Amino acid sequence: MLAKVVIADGGVRLELTADYGENPMLQDEAGAREALRHVLRVRLGEASRELEELGPIRYEKRTRFEPDAPLPKGPSPNLESHRLVTALW
């Protein structure tokens, strides 16, 4: 899973991406979406909350990682087709 946080224009945008294509821990897109819903929590004071308690989730299906994604060096992993789902808050 990859996380990307963008702080701009007085707001915060969070993207969490899961590659479920060759991942033995994620069987399919539905499993990836479920994992993304629970992979990160926000602490507000002493309370810990799920992200969807703070705002709606929007999902996108993708086939390529972002060009600036921190991927291992190798034979162009960004050029290969992947089975990705990204949750956006």
SULUR-V67047 format. One record per residue. SS is DSSP state (hx for helix, st for strand, lp for the rest). PSI is psi as a letter, one per 40 degrees, with the letter a starting at -180 (* if undefined). NEAR is the number of other C-alpha atoms within 8 Angstrom. Layout:
ss;psi;near
SS;PSI;NEAR
SS;PSI;NEAR
This chain:
ss;psi;near
lp;i;6
st;i;7
st;i;8
st;h;7
st;h;8
st;h;7
st;h;8
st;i;6
lp;f;4
lp;e;5
st;i;6
st;h;8
st;h;9
st;h;10
st;h;11
st;h;12
st;h;12
st;h;11
st;h;12
lp;e;14
lp;d;8
lp;f;5
lp;h;8
lp;e;6
lp;e;4
lp;h;9
lp;d;9
lp;a;8
hx;d;9
hx;d;6
hx;d;9
hx;d;14
hx;d;11
hx;d;8
hx;d;8
hx;d;12
hx;d;11
hx;e;8
lp;d;6
lp;h;8
st;i;9
st;h;8
st;h;8
st;h;7
lp;b;4
lp;e;5
st;i;6
st;h;8
st;i;10
st;i;11
hx;d;11
hx;e;8
hx;d;7
lp;e;7
lp;i;7
lp;i;7
lp;h;8
st;h;7
st;i;9
st;h;8
st;h;8
st;i;10
lp;e;8
lp;i;10
lp;i;8
lp;i;6
lp;d;5
lp;e;4
lp;h;7
lp;g;4
lp;i;5
lp;i;4
lp;i;6
lp;a;5
lp;g;4
lp;g;7
hx;d;8
hx;e;9
hx;e;6
lp;i;7
lp;h;7
lp;i;10
lp;g;10
st;i;13
st;h;15
st;h;12
st;h;14
st;h;11
lp;*;10
